[in-house]
Amino acid sequence: MRFLSHILRASALATIGVLGGVSFAHAQAKVQPGSSQPNPGQAAVVSPGNLNQTPWFSNPAVRQHLKIDGDQFSGLNNAYQSAWANYQKGINSIDANASAATRQQMMSQLQQNFYNDFAPATTKYLPDVTQRQRFNQVYWQHRGYGAFSDSTVADALNLSPAQRDKLNQHYQDWSTQVGKRSCLPPSSNIYLA
């Protein structure tokens, strides 16, 4: 459990941007529910872990850190946009009259589907194992508590069902808190380790 505590702490640090190393501003325009277009005139918001139409790896500093060349970026971006389009279709199909718990469960499943849809692109466009591993590390850090719902991470940590449930509750609480935050200034930074 002590190891898990360290992992959780590292994940929390990732979400607030204290991972040291190369700095990059990961500010993105807010997207209105049911829309894939940013809301014009709204301030930028830092949103680690949340799904946005603009991929987290599109920032030039991130691309440089991960050594993603133009062809790799193009392939990854196309795969990301395809997964995003499927995710948006799912979001738009959620019944507005469904209970909050049902909507949350559906959202969680849609997010997991997004990650599953996008995952094969990393193998295809990042054939170097070391580069792909680093990409995945930063990706899991970016996802914050949500990374623990990924079966690859949960299985690697050998999490029990009770631990998975507890981490899922932390993720729900964290998502609620992130949603309540006001927009952060564009100068806010997140760091890569």
N, CA, C and O of each residue as an XYZ file, in Angstrom:
772
protein
N       0.828     -1.200      0.000
C       0.000      0.000      0.000
C       0.868      1.258      0.000
O       0.471      2.290     -0.540
N       2.056      1.168      0.609
C       2.962      2.310      0.634
C       3.393      2.672     -0.787
O       3.486      3.850     -1.133
N       3.660      1.636     -1.618
C       4.035      1.868     -3.006
C       2.903      2.579     -3.741
O       3.138      3.520     -4.499
N       1.684      2.126     -3.513
C       0.522      2.730     -4.154
C       0.392      4.192     -3.733
O       0.043      5.051     -4.543
N       0.675      4.464     -2.468
C       0.628      5.835     -1.978
C       1.622      6.714     -2.736
O       1.312      7.855     -3.080
N       2.828      6.173     -2.996
C       3.828      6.922     -3.760
C       3.360      7.143     -5.191
O       3.567      8.218     -5.755
N       2.732      6.135     -5.781
C       2.215      6.269     -7.146
C       1.137      7.351     -7.182
O       1.130      8.202     -8.072
N       0.224      7.311     -6.204
C      -0.844      8.315     -6.148
C      -0.267      9.712     -5.993
O      -0.711     10.657     -6.645
N       0.722      9.831     -5.126
C       1.350     11.132     -4.914
C       1.992     11.614     -6.209
O       1.866     12.786     -6.564
N       2.681     10.717     -6.918
C       3.306     11.087     -8.190
C       2.250     11.507     -9.203
O       2.447     12.462     -9.955
N       1.135     10.793     -9.221
C       0.051     11.145    -10.144
C      -0.515     12.520     -9.799
O      -0.775     13.330    -10.689
N      -0.703     12.778     -8.518
C      -1.225     14.078     -8.095
C      -0.247     15.190     -8.475
O      -0.659     16.260     -8.921
N       1.042     14.931     -8.297
C       2.037     15.922     -8.685
C       1.989     16.175    -10.186
O       2.150     17.306    -10.646
N       1.766     15.109    -10.936
C       1.688     15.273    -12.394
C       0.537     16.190    -12.761
O       0.659     17.013    -13.669
N      -0.570     16.054    -12.067
C      -1.736     16.848    -12.419
C      -1.576     18.314    -12.059
O      -2.242     19.163    -12.652
N      -0.719     18.630    -11.113
C      -0.513     20.043    -10.789
C       0.748     20.594    -11.440
O       1.083     21.767    -11.276
N       1.438     19.739    -12.175
C       2.529     20.233    -12.983
C       3.890     20.268    -12.347
O       4.709     21.103    -12.731
N       4.179     19.407    -11.396
C       5.485     19.420    -10.759
C       6.236     18.136    -11.110
O       6.550     17.330    -10.234
N       6.513     17.959    -12.378
C       7.237     16.775    -12.813
C       8.647     17.116    -13.267
O       9.361     16.236    -13.749
N       9.075     18.384    -13.126
C      10.431     18.796    -13.447
C      10.796     18.658    -14.916
O      10.087     17.970    -15.652
N      11.857     19.277    -15.364
C      12.374     19.085    -16.706
C      11.903     20.131    -17.694
O      11.927     21.326    -17.399
N      11.471     19.686    -18.873
C      11.089     20.570    -19.964
C       9.724     21.165    -19.695
O       8.769     20.436    -19.431
N       9.622     22.466    -19.760
C       8.368     23.157    -19.484
C       7.553     23.323    -20.753
O       8.099     23.539    -21.835
N       6.240     23.219    -20.607
C       5.370     23.571    -21.721
C       4.035     24.034    -21.191
O       3.517     23.488    -20.217
N       3.486     25.035    -21.829
C       2.158     25.518    -21.461
C       1.160     24.619    -22.170
O       1.183     24.503    -23.396
N       0.289     23.987    -21.407
C      -0.684     23.063    -21.989
C      -2.073     23.675    -21.844
O      -3.001     23.045    -21.338
N      -2.190     24.900    -22.295
C      -3.468     25.585    -22.179
C      -4.271     25.338    -23.443
O      -3.752     25.429    -24.555
N      -5.553     25.022    -23.252
C      -6.424     24.769    -24.382
C      -7.745     25.463    -24.149
O      -8.170     25.636    -23.006
N      -8.399     25.862    -25.230
C      -9.695     26.515    -25.102
C     -10.716     25.516    -24.619
O     -10.666     24.334    -24.961
N     -11.648     26.007    -23.815
C     -12.724     25.132    -23.343
C     -13.611     24.735    -24.510
O     -13.851     25.519    -25.428
N     -14.090     23.501    -24.454
C     -15.006     23.013    -25.475
C     -16.370     22.873    -24.835
O     -16.508     22.265    -23.773
N     -17.373     23.432    -25.477
C     -18.726     23.341    -24.958
C     -19.214     21.905    -25.051
O     -18.908     21.228    -26.033
N     -19.974     21.406    -24.051
C     -20.515     20.056    -24.127
C     -21.303     19.877    -25.418
O     -22.088     20.737    -25.816
N     -21.070     18.731    -26.062
C     -21.776     18.423    -27.293
C     -21.174     19.087    -28.518
O     -21.709     18.956    -29.619
N     -20.063     19.803    -28.340
C     -19.416     20.479    -29.460
C     -17.961     20.052    -29.513
O     -17.359     19.763    -28.479
N     -17.406     20.013    -30.682
C     -15.985     19.706    -30.793
C     -15.180     20.965    -31.072
O     -13.971     20.893    -31.295
N     -15.836     22.110    -31.062
C     -15.166     23.371    -31.358
C     -14.964     24.172    -30.074
O     -15.860     24.233    -29.232
N     -13.767     24.797    -29.921
C     -13.544     25.648    -28.757
C     -14.525     26.812    -28.764
O     -14.951     27.284    -29.818
N     -14.868     27.256    -27.578
C     -15.768     28.391    -27.422
C     -14.963     29.666    -27.618
O     -14.096     29.964    -26.797
N     -15.221     30.436    -28.686
C     -14.435     31.640    -28.940
C     -14.538     32.631    -27.782
O     -15.597     32.803    -27.179
N     -13.419     33.270    -27.492
C     -13.418     34.302    -26.471
C     -13.238     33.791    -25.059
O     -13.099     34.587    -24.130
N     -13.236     32.468    -24.873
C     -13.039     31.960    -23.515
C     -11.557     31.829    -23.237
O     -10.760     31.562    -24.137
N     -11.199     32.021    -21.977
C      -9.806     31.919    -21.571
C      -9.329     30.482    -21.696
O     -10.123     29.541    -21.691
N      -8.033     30.337    -21.806
C      -7.446     29.004    -21.879
C      -7.525     28.336    -20.513
O      -7.541     29.006    -19.481
N      -7.574     27.021    -20.522
C      -7.641     26.275    -19.271
C      -6.680     25.104    -19.342
O      -6.573     24.430    -20.366
N      -5.987     24.872    -18.245
C      -5.110     23.721    -18.153
C      -5.969     22.551    -17.713
O      -6.676     22.627    -16.709
N      -5.900     21.480    -18.467
C      -6.809     20.382    -18.165
C      -6.132     19.024    -18.271
O      -6.484     18.235    -19.147
N      -5.168     18.732    -17.403
C      -4.534     17.423    -17.472
C      -5.551     16.326    -17.220
O      -6.415     16.443    -16.351
N      -5.435     15.277    -17.982
C      -6.307     14.131    -17.778
C      -7.618     14.209    -18.521
O      -8.192     13.173    -18.858
N      -8.105     15.393    -18.785
C      -9.369     15.519    -19.496
C      -9.134     15.315    -20.983
O      -8.040     15.567    -21.489
N     -10.159     14.861    -21.675
C     -10.050     14.666    -23.112
C     -10.374     15.973    -23.816
O     -11.417     16.581    -23.577
N      -9.487     16.385    -24.666
C      -9.651     17.600    -25.442
C      -9.449     17.271    -26.904
O      -8.781     16.292    -27.237
N     -10.018     18.073    -27.773
C      -9.859     17.827    -29.197
C      -8.409     18.006    -29.623
O      -7.930     17.295    -30.506
N      -7.709     18.944    -29.007
C      -6.293     19.134    -29.304
C      -5.489     18.144    -28.474
O      -5.574     18.163    -27.246
N      -4.707     17.275    -29.121
C      -3.952     16.274    -28.366
C      -2.918     16.910    -27.441
O      -2.326     17.941    -27.761
N      -2.717     16.284    -26.306
C      -1.744     16.771    -25.335
C      -0.338     16.784    -25.915
O       0.498     17.569    -25.468
N      -0.058     15.947    -26.883
C       1.282     15.845    -27.455
C       1.498     16.806    -28.627
O       2.528     16.728    -29.297
N       0.554     17.704    -28.886
C       0.697     18.632    -30.013
C       1.597     19.819    -29.686
O       2.063     20.510    -30.592
N       1.842     20.057    -28.418
C       2.693     21.166    -28.017
C       4.119     20.928    -28.526
O       4.650     19.831    -28.351
N       4.751     21.929    -29.152
C       6.103     21.740    -29.692
C       7.135     21.279    -28.661
O       8.009     20.476    -28.989
N       7.052     21.771    -27.427
C       8.012     21.353    -26.399
C       7.827     19.876    -26.048
O       8.803     19.170    -25.794
N       6.582     19.411    -26.034
C       6.316     17.997    -25.759
C       6.843     17.155    -26.914
O       7.492     16.131    -26.701
N       6.560     17.591    -28.133
C       7.035     16.854    -29.307
C       8.551     16.770    -29.306
O       9.120     15.728    -29.630
N       9.204     17.863    -28.944
C      10.670     17.861    -28.894
C      11.164     16.916    -27.802
O      12.084     16.129    -28.026
N      10.558     16.995    -26.627
C      10.966     16.134    -25.517
C      10.815     14.657    -25.870
O      11.672     13.839    -25.536
N       9.723     14.326    -26.545
C       9.458     12.933    -26.898
C      10.070     12.533    -28.241
O       9.931     11.391    -28.678
N      10.747     13.480    -28.890
C      11.406     13.241    -30.178
C      10.425     12.720    -31.231
O      10.712     11.763    -31.951
N       9.264     13.370    -31.302
C       8.231     13.004    -32.269
C       8.456     13.832    -33.530
O       8.354     15.058    -33.505
N       8.765     13.147    -34.635
C       8.990     13.869    -35.891
C       7.651     14.168    -36.573
O       6.593     13.774    -36.082
N       7.711     14.864    -37.699
C       6.506     15.300    -38.395
C       5.606     14.149    -38.837
O       4.388     14.215    -38.669
N       6.194     13.104    -39.398
C       5.391     11.961    -39.838
C       4.737     11.247    -38.657
O       3.571     10.858    -38.720
N       5.500     11.082    -37.590
C       4.942     10.448    -36.394
C       3.794     11.287    -35.838
O       2.739     10.757    -35.487
N       4.010     12.604    -35.760
C       2.964     13.474    -35.241
C       1.710     13.389    -36.098
O       0.599     13.291    -35.577
N       1.892     13.428    -37.406
C       0.746     13.362    -38.315
C      -0.051     12.078    -38.091
O      -1.278     12.120    -37.998
N       0.631     10.946    -38.004
C      -0.050      9.670    -37.785
C      -0.742      9.616    -36.433
O      -1.891      9.187    -36.332
N      -0.039     10.053    -35.393
C      -0.632     10.058    -34.049
C      -1.822     11.006    -33.989
O      -2.853     10.674    -33.404
N      -1.686     12.183    -34.591
C      -2.770     13.161    -34.577
C      -3.998     12.627    -35.309
O      -5.121     12.785    -34.831
N      -3.795     11.997    -36.463
C      -4.925     11.427    -37.202
C      -5.641     10.362    -36.376
O      -6.870     10.319    -36.337
N      -4.866      9.504    -35.717
C      -5.471      8.464    -34.871
C      -6.211      9.090    -33.696
O      -7.296      8.640    -33.326
N      -5.619     10.136    -33.108
C      -6.243     10.830    -31.979
C      -7.566     11.457    -32.419
O      -8.575     11.335    -31.725
N      -7.559     12.132    -33.582
C      -8.780     12.787    -34.070
C      -9.877     11.770    -34.384
O     -11.057     12.036    -34.156
N      -9.493     10.619    -34.902
C     -10.469      9.556    -35.169
C     -11.094      9.061    -33.858
O     -12.310      8.904    -33.754
N     -10.232      8.818    -32.859
C     -10.730      8.385    -31.548
C     -11.593      9.479    -30.924
O     -12.606      9.186    -30.289
N     -11.189     10.749    -31.106
C     -11.945     11.880    -30.573
C     -13.342     11.948    -31.202
O     -14.331     12.185    -30.509
N     -13.409     11.738    -32.522
C     -14.697     11.791    -33.217
C     -15.647     10.717    -32.673
O     -16.831     10.982    -32.463
N     -15.131      9.513    -32.446
C     -15.957      8.443    -31.862
C     -16.405      8.811    -30.453
O     -17.552      8.573    -30.074
N     -15.492      9.392    -29.681
C     -15.795      9.816    -28.310
C     -16.913     10.868    -28.323
O     -17.860     10.782    -27.542
N     -16.795     11.863    -29.219
C     -17.814     12.915    -29.304
C     -19.176     12.357    -29.703
O     -20.200     12.787    -29.172
N     -19.197     11.401    -30.635
C     -20.460     10.763    -31.014
C     -21.101     10.112    -29.794
O     -22.306     10.227    -29.574
N     -20.283      9.433    -29.012
C     -20.788      8.792    -27.791
C     -21.317      9.802    -26.790
O     -22.381      9.608    -26.201
N     -20.566     10.888    -26.597
C     -20.988     11.942    -25.664
C     -22.337     12.500    -26.091
O     -23.237     12.679    -25.269
N     -22.468     12.770    -27.381
C     -23.702     13.354    -27.896
C     -24.883     12.398    -27.820
O     -26.034     12.832    -27.878
N     -24.615     11.108    -27.692
C     -25.707     10.131    -27.634
C     -26.161      9.806    -26.208
O     -27.116      9.051    -26.019
N     -25.485     10.371    -25.207
C     -25.883     10.106    -23.821
C     -27.237     10.751    -23.548
O     -27.444     11.934    -23.821
N     -28.136      9.972    -23.016
C     -29.486     10.445    -22.703
C     -29.424     11.505    -21.605
O     -28.928     11.241    -20.510
N     -29.919     12.681    -21.893
C     -29.916     13.781    -20.931
C     -30.765     13.459    -19.707
O     -30.582     14.071    -18.655
N     -31.689     12.510    -19.825
C     -32.552     12.147    -18.704
C     -31.977     11.018    -17.855
O     -32.590     10.612    -16.867
N     -30.811     10.510    -18.230
C     -30.196      9.431    -17.448
C     -29.744      9.973    -16.098
O     -29.461     11.163    -15.956
N     -29.680      9.100    -15.124
C     -29.234      9.518    -13.789
C     -27.773      9.954    -13.848
O     -27.045      9.593    -14.772
N     -27.356     10.726    -12.864
C     -25.971     11.200    -12.811
C     -25.005     10.018    -12.765
O     -23.962     10.043    -13.419
N     -25.345      8.991    -12.002
C     -24.473      7.818    -11.898
C     -24.360      7.100    -13.240
O     -23.276      6.659    -13.623
N     -25.468      6.984    -13.943
C     -25.459      6.333    -15.252
C     -24.652      7.147    -16.246
O     -23.866      6.591    -17.013
N     -24.841      8.475    -16.239
C     -24.079      9.330    -17.140
C     -22.584      9.214    -16.850
O     -21.774      9.136    -17.774
N     -22.220      9.202    -15.563
C     -20.813      9.105    -15.192
C     -20.226      7.773    -15.647
O     -19.099      7.725    -16.139
N     -20.980      6.704    -15.485
C     -20.515      5.394    -15.923
C     -20.324      5.378    -17.442
O     -19.340      4.834    -17.945
N     -21.263      5.972    -18.160
C     -21.153      6.029    -19.613
C     -19.956      6.887    -20.038
O     -19.244      6.534    -20.978
N     -19.737      8.001    -19.356
C     -18.587      8.855    -19.654
C     -17.280      8.107    -19.432
O     -16.361      8.190    -20.246
N     -17.204      7.379    -18.327
C     -15.993      6.603    -18.029
C     -15.743      5.567    -19.111
O     -14.605      5.372    -19.540
N     -16.805      4.902    -19.554
C     -16.655      3.895    -20.606
C     -16.240      4.545    -21.921
O     -15.404      4.000    -22.640
N     -16.806      5.689    -22.240
C     -16.424      6.391    -23.468
C     -14.960      6.834    -23.426
O     -14.258      6.767    -24.435
N     -14.504      7.284    -22.260
C     -13.101      7.661    -22.125
C     -12.199      6.450    -22.324
O     -11.187      6.528    -23.021
N     -12.569      5.331    -21.709
C     -11.759      4.125    -21.867
C     -11.755      3.674    -23.325
O     -10.724      3.234    -23.835
N     -12.902      3.780    -24.000
C     -12.965      3.442    -25.427
C     -12.041      4.341    -26.238
O     -11.376      3.886    -27.168
N     -12.004      5.632    -25.875
C     -11.112      6.574    -26.553
C      -9.665      6.098    -26.423
O      -8.942      6.012    -27.415
N      -9.247      5.791    -25.191
C      -7.865      5.345    -24.966
C      -7.575      4.049    -25.718
O      -6.495      3.887    -26.285
N      -8.528      3.137    -25.722
C      -8.343      1.869    -26.434
C      -8.261      2.091    -27.944
O      -7.481      1.427    -28.627
N      -9.062      3.021    -28.466
C      -9.027      3.330    -29.901
C      -7.689      3.952    -30.301
O      -7.153      3.658    -31.369
N      -7.156      4.816    -29.429
C      -5.925      5.531    -29.753
C      -4.667      4.683    -29.532
O      -3.677      4.875    -30.237
N      -4.682      3.769    -28.593
C      -3.487      3.016    -28.183
C      -2.719      2.349    -29.328
O      -1.491      2.436    -29.346
N      -3.378      1.692    -30.278
C      -2.606      1.044    -31.351
C      -1.740      2.007    -32.166
O      -0.746      1.590    -32.761
N      -2.102      3.273    -32.196
C      -1.327      4.254    -32.958
C       0.071      4.428    -32.379
O       1.016      4.699    -33.120
N       0.211      4.278    -31.079
C       1.538      4.451    -30.490
C       2.483      3.363    -30.975
O       3.654      3.637    -31.241
N       1.997      2.143    -31.093
C       2.831      1.052    -31.598
C       3.160      1.265    -33.073
O       4.283      1.017    -33.512
N       2.171      1.727    -33.827
C       2.355      1.922    -35.262
C       3.311      3.080    -35.567
O       4.199      2.947    -36.409
N       3.132      4.202    -34.891
C       3.888      5.399    -35.240
C       5.105      5.658    -34.352
O       5.917      6.532    -34.655
N       5.232      4.917    -33.277
C       6.409      5.032    -32.416
C       7.051      3.643    -32.293
O       6.967      3.019    -31.236
N       7.682      3.162    -33.351
C       8.221      1.797    -33.327
C       9.388      1.606    -32.359
O       9.647      0.486    -31.917
N      10.096      2.693    -32.025
C      11.185      2.590    -31.060
C      10.600      2.367    -29.671
O       9.830      3.194    -29.183
N      10.960      1.260    -29.032
C      10.372      0.871    -27.748
C      10.619      1.923    -26.672
O       9.718      2.234    -25.893
N      11.824      2.469    -26.623
C      12.158      3.462    -25.595
C      11.313      4.727    -25.780
O      10.787      5.273    -24.810
N      11.187      5.184    -27.017
C      10.370      6.364    -27.301
C       8.913      6.104    -26.947
O       8.259      6.963    -26.356
N       8.400      4.938    -27.297
C       7.004      4.596    -27.007
C       6.767      4.492    -25.497
O       5.734      4.941    -24.999
N       7.712      3.906    -24.777
C       7.567      3.811    -23.322
C       7.523      5.195    -22.692
O       6.715      5.442    -21.797
N       8.384      6.100    -23.149
C       8.390      7.450    -22.590
C       7.095      8.177    -22.941
O       6.535      8.885    -22.104
N       6.619      8.008    -24.171
C       5.351      8.595    -24.582
C       4.237      8.119    -23.646
O       3.442      8.925    -23.162
N       4.183      6.807    -23.394
C       3.149      6.253    -22.518
C       3.280      6.748    -21.090
O       2.271      7.001    -20.431
N       4.516      6.892    -20.594
C       4.708      7.416    -19.240
C       4.123      8.820    -19.118
O       3.386      9.115    -18.177
N       4.454      9.671    -20.065
C       3.951     11.047    -20.016
C       2.431     11.061    -20.189
O       1.729     11.853    -19.559
N       1.937     10.174    -21.049
C       0.492     10.074    -21.281
C      -0.230      9.678    -19.997
O      -1.254     10.270    -19.656
N       0.293      8.687    -19.284
C      -0.340      8.264    -18.024
C      -0.257      9.375    -16.983
O      -1.201      9.589    -16.223
N       0.867     10.079    -16.947
C       0.984     11.200    -16.019
C      -0.045     12.274    -16.362
O      -0.692     12.839    -15.480
N      -0.182     12.540    -17.635
C      -1.155     13.538    -18.092
C      -2.574     13.150    -17.674
O      -3.382     14.018    -17.344
N      -2.874     11.874    -17.687
C      -4.218     11.407    -17.358
C      -4.524     11.487    -15.863
O      -5.684     11.367    -15.470
N      -3.515     11.687    -15.031
C      -3.754     11.810    -13.590
C      -4.369     10.537    -13.020
O      -3.979      9.432    -13.398
N      -5.325     10.692    -12.114
C      -5.979      9.539    -11.495
C      -6.658      8.641    -12.529
O      -6.818      7.442    -12.303
N      -7.052      9.217    -13.650
C      -7.715      8.431    -14.680
C      -6.847      7.311    -15.226
O      -7.367      6.332    -15.760
N      -5.529      7.441    -15.100
C      -4.632      6.390    -15.585
C      -4.844      5.073    -14.851
O      -4.603      4.002    -15.407
N      -5.292      5.152    -13.608
C      -5.466      3.926    -12.823
C      -6.661      3.100    -13.286
O      -6.794      1.936    -12.909
N      -7.536      3.698    -14.104
C      -8.646      2.926    -14.660
C      -8.205      2.172    -15.907
O      -8.939      1.325    -16.415
N      -7.001      2.479    -16.402
C      -6.445      1.772    -17.546
C      -5.994      0.392    -17.071
O      -5.219      0.279    -16.122
N      -6.479     -0.649    -17.732
C      -6.171     -2.016    -17.291
C      -4.667     -2.301    -17.334
O      -4.170     -3.090    -16.531
N      -3.936     -1.667    -18.262
C      -2.484     -1.875    -18.323
C      -1.825     -1.412    -17.029
O      -0.979     -2.111    -16.470
N      -2.212     -0.244    -16.563
C      -1.644      0.304    -15.335
C      -2.126     -0.488    -14.125
O      -1.320     -0.884    -13.283
N      -3.433     -0.720    -14.032
C      -4.006     -1.429    -12.885
C      -3.446     -2.844    -12.774
O      -3.155     -3.310    -11.673
N      -3.295     -3.528    -13.902
C      -2.747     -4.885    -13.883
C      -1.269     -4.884    -13.509
O      -0.819     -5.744    -12.752
N      -0.509     -3.919    -14.038
C       0.913     -3.828    -13.715
C       1.131     -3.590    -12.226
O       2.106     -4.072    -11.650
N       0.214     -2.839    -11.602
C       0.310     -2.574    -10.166
C      -0.368     -3.661     -9.336
O      -0.309     -3.643     -8.107
N      -1.015     -4.611    -10.021
C      -1.712     -5.708     -9.348
C      -2.737     -5.168     -8.343
O      -2.800     -5.614     -7.197
N      -3.533     -4.200     -8.799
C      -4.514     -3.577     -7.921
C      -5.691     -4.510     -7.681
O      -6.185     -5.163     -8.601
N      -6.127     -4.561     -6.441
C      -7.299     -5.360     -6.087
C      -8.547     -4.610     -6.540
O      -8.482     -3.411     -6.813
N      -9.687     -5.306     -6.623
C     -10.933     -4.605     -6.968
C     -11.243     -3.454     -6.005
O     -11.734     -2.407     -6.428
N     -10.956     -3.645     -4.717
C     -11.207     -2.580     -3.740
C     -10.310     -1.373     -4.013
O     -10.755     -0.230     -3.910
N      -9.047     -1.628     -4.362
C      -8.138     -0.525     -4.674
C      -8.574      0.198     -5.942
O      -8.501      1.424     -6.019
N      -9.026     -0.562     -6.936
C      -9.499      0.044     -8.177
C     -10.719      0.923     -7.900
O     -10.832      2.025     -8.436
N     -11.625      0.431     -7.066
C     -12.810      1.217     -6.718
C     -12.424      2.501     -5.993
O     -12.967      3.569     -6.277
N     -11.493      2.394     -5.064
C     -11.049      3.564     -4.300
C     -10.379      4.588     -5.219
O     -10.637      5.787     -5.110
N      -9.517      4.111     -6.127
C      -8.867      5.011     -7.072
C      -9.880      5.638     -8.021
O      -9.745      6.803     -8.396
N     -10.889      4.873     -8.409
C     -11.941      5.417     -9.252
C     -12.686      6.538     -8.521
O     -13.037      7.552     -9.124
N     -12.924      6.351     -7.223
C     -13.579      7.397     -6.441
C     -12.698      8.646     -6.360
O     -13.193      9.767     -6.473
N     -11.385      8.446     -6.164
C     -10.458      9.584     -6.168
C     -10.512     10.302     -7.523
O     -10.496     11.531     -7.586
N     -10.576      9.519     -8.599
C     -10.647     10.101     -9.940
C     -11.924     10.929    -10.105
O     -11.887     12.033    -10.649
N     -13.045     10.395     -9.635
C     -14.314     11.127     -9.735
C     -14.235     12.433     -8.944
O     -14.656     13.485     -9.425
N     -13.688     12.354     -7.721
C     -13.543     13.551     -6.890
C     -12.621     14.571     -7.557
O     -12.908     15.768     -7.581
N     -11.515     14.073     -8.094
C     -10.544     14.932     -8.763
C     -11.188     15.600     -9.978
O     -11.024     16.803    -10.185
N     -11.922     14.821    -10.785
C     -12.583     15.370    -11.971
C     -13.574     16.456    -11.589
O     -13.682     17.476    -12.270
N     -14.293     16.237    -10.502
C     -15.250     17.235    -10.027
C     -14.527     18.516     -9.640
O     -14.971     19.613     -9.979
N     -13.409     18.377     -8.927
C     -12.644     19.553     -8.498
C     -12.064     20.294     -9.692
O     -12.095     21.524     -9.731
N     -11.530     19.553    -10.677
C     -10.976     20.199    -11.873
C     -12.081     20.950    -12.595
O     -11.860     22.057    -13.086
N     -13.263     20.362    -12.664
C     -14.391     21.003    -13.333
C     -14.842     22.274    -12.642
O     -15.389     23.166    -13.290
N     -14.623     22.375    -11.340
C     -15.049     23.552    -10.579
C     -14.033     24.686    -10.620
O     -14.365     25.829    -10.308
N     -12.788     24.374    -11.007
C     -11.753     25.403    -11.029
C     -12.068     26.465    -12.054
O     -12.628     26.197    -13.117
N     -11.698     27.661    -11.708
C     -11.815     28.738    -12.698
C     -10.678     28.578    -13.696
O      -9.726     27.836    -13.453
N     -10.780     29.259    -14.791
C      -9.750     29.188    -15.820
C      -8.426     29.688    -15.265
O      -8.381     30.687    -14.547
N      -7.368     29.000    -15.598
C      -6.038     29.392    -15.168
C      -5.407     30.260    -16.249
O      -5.759     30.136    -17.422
N      -4.497     31.123    -15.878
C      -3.861     31.972    -16.887
C      -3.043     31.138    -17.862
O      -2.524     30.086    -17.488
N      -2.918     31.596    -19.116
C      -2.173     30.845    -20.111
C      -0.721     30.603    -19.729
O      -0.088     29.715    -20.301
N      -0.171     31.354    -18.790
C       1.216     31.174    -18.405
C       1.393     29.982    -17.458
O       2.524     29.649    -17.103
N       0.317     29.345    -17.051
C       0.434     28.179    -16.186
C       1.236     27.105    -16.899
O       1.042     26.880    -18.094
N       2.117     26.450    -16.196
C       2.979     25.453    -16.801
C       2.774     24.082    -16.217
O       2.437     23.923    -15.044
N       2.982     23.098    -17.058
C       3.049     21.699    -16.640
C       4.438     21.250    -17.066
O       4.948     21.707    -18.089
N       5.047     20.375    -16.309
C       6.403     19.978    -16.604
C       6.493     18.501    -16.950
O       5.726     17.670    -16.464
N       7.450     18.211    -17.800
C       7.753     16.821    -18.138
C       8.931     16.387    -17.303
O       9.870     17.155    -17.098
N       8.889     15.157    -16.818
C      10.025     14.617    -16.065
C      11.014     14.006    -17.019
O      12.047     13.491    -16.592
